[in-house]
Amino acid sequence: MNTKYFLGLTFYPDNAFSKNIESFRSRFDSKYQTNPELHLPIVPPFEVEVTETKKLQQELVEELESFFFENTANHSLSFSGLDVHEHGRNKILYLNPVQDEEFSLCQESLFSICQSYISDREKKMKDNKKSFLTIGRFHDPIELHSAIESARNEFQEFTALAYQSICLFSKNNGIWYRQADLVTFEKPNGTFLQTTVVPV
């Protein structure tokens, strides 16, 4: 039997920027109820044989420990503004993350590991490393434009989001759950995150 997973970067929720994003998502993201808490997908959904899960998890943990060896403090993700991704009739409004080269290498490595566990070779993951933080989903262009106006008002200031964990999520009855935190990052003190104004 196969189970569906994806890897996501989660963030500490108890700051104004996180709460602002969650408030916006609750109004404009139709998948708000079935998607986990605030996260940035870093490996897209894939299916793995249930019996392989423990081995996969262990390999991912070992890889992340080598990447972040005793370096789990002061990691955060900043954003370069708003953008729209169109996929057929679906339009996704998102915050555009600024990822450093080191994190991109880590993401690529995790992608390769997950890819190697996919039992059905026909179901290889799309090799798309573009990650973004979805804040709204739309079919109607008018609704999208209205939401963009709201976002411009609500996200005039961008602070960085502090990493909380890199997490393995699993799907059960149509809802994504946190299966396991593969690496956990230290909670920053209040002075670490400074506000930056980004034109949107």
Beta strands, then each sheet from edge to edge (+ up, - down):
strand 1: 2-11
strand 2: 39-49
strand 3: 76-87
strand 4: 90-98
strand 5: 133-138
strand 6: 157-159
strand 7: 161-172
strand 8: 175-184
strand 9: 195-197
sheet 1: 2+ 1- 7+ 3- 4+ 5-
sheet 2: 2+ 1- 7+ 8-
sheet 3: 6+ 9-
end
